[in-house]
Amino acid sequence: MAMDQAERDRRRRERAERLQEEDLRLKVRSGTKQALLELMEWAGIEEQGEAMTLMIHHLHGLGPGGALPLLEPPRHEITVSPSVVRKLENFRACEALRLTSDT
């Protein structure tokens, strides 16, 4: 006799509890999703959860020395052109004059 939905749900919950499974949720933007899909394609993996689990375990296997450089968020370098620097300095000087003349 086939199990009904309630019985399947009960068994799934019991199994998850026994194995101490926990849901981890991750919200991503389109670029991150695309990168994950490409990684999955390269490795021939069909399930996102499997791909993320493998990446976590492989990254952990690298140890702190190998994993930490890969966990540093990318930093963007901001450079200001000389013309913008002049405009900002002129604005600051004008504001300083305005503030001193107001008092």
C-alpha positions in Angstrom: 0.0 0.0 0.0 1.4 3.4 -1.0 2.0 6.0 1.7 -0.1 9.1 1.8 1.4 12.6 1.8 1.1 13.0 5.6 3.1 9.7 6.1 5.8 10.8 3.7 6.0 14.2 5.4 6.3 12.5 8.8 9.1 10.2 7.7 10.9 13.0 6.0 10.8 15.1 9.2 11.9 12.1 11.3 14.8 11.5 8.9 15.9 15.1 8.9 15.8 15.2 12.7 17.7 12.0 13.0 20.4 13.3 10.7 20.4 16.8 12.2 19.7 18.3 8.9 19.1 22.1 8.7 17.9 24.3 5.9 20.3 27.1 5.0 18.8 29.9 2.9 20.8 32.0 0.5 19.5 35.0 -1.4 21.7 35.9 -4.4 21.7 38.3 -7.3 21.8 37.3 -10.9 25.6 37.4 -11.3 26.1 35.0 -8.3 23.4 32.7 -9.6 25.0 32.6 -13.1 28.4 31.8 -11.5 26.9 28.9 -9.6 25.1 27.6 -12.7 28.4 27.7 -14.6 30.3 25.9 -11.8 27.5 23.3 -11.8 27.8 22.9 -15.6 31.6 22.5 -15.5 31.3 19.8 -12.8 28.3 18.1 -14.2 26.2 18.7 -11.0 22.5 19.1 -11.4 21.4 20.2 -7.9 22.4 23.5 -6.4 22.4 22.2 -2.9 24.9 19.5 -3.8 27.2 22.0 -5.6 27.2 24.4 -2.6 27.8 21.5 -0.1 30.8 20.3 -2.2 32.2 23.8 -2.4 31.9 24.3 1.3 33.6 21.0 2.1 36.4 21.5 -0.4 37.0 25.1 0.8 37.1 23.9 4.4 39.6 21.2 3.3 42.0 23.9 2.2 42.4 25.0 5.8 42.7 28.6 7.0 45.7 29.4 4.9 44.1 28.3 1.7 40.5 29.2 2.4 40.9 32.7 3.9 42.2 34.4 0.7 39.2 33.0 -1.2 36.8 34.4 1.4 38.0 38.0 1.2 35.4 40.1 -0.5 36.6 42.0 -3.6 37.5 45.6 -2.9 37.0 48.3 -5.5 39.7 50.9 -5.9 38.4 54.5 -6.2 40.5 57.0 -8.1 39.6 60.6 -8.4 40.8 62.5 -11.4 42.7 65.8 -10.9 39.9 67.8 -12.3 37.4 66.4 -9.8 39.9 67.1 -7.0 40.1 70.7 -8.1 36.3 71.0 -8.2 36.0 69.5 -4.8 38.7 71.8 -3.4 37.0 74.9 -5.0 33.6 73.8 -3.5 35.2 73.3 -0.1 36.8 76.8 -0.2 33.6 78.4 -1.3 31.7 76.7 1.4 34.3 77.7 4.0 34.0 81.4 2.8 30.2 81.2 2.9 30.2 79.8 6.5 32.6 82.4 7.8 30.7 85.2 6.1 27.4 84.0 7.6 28.7 84.2 11.2 
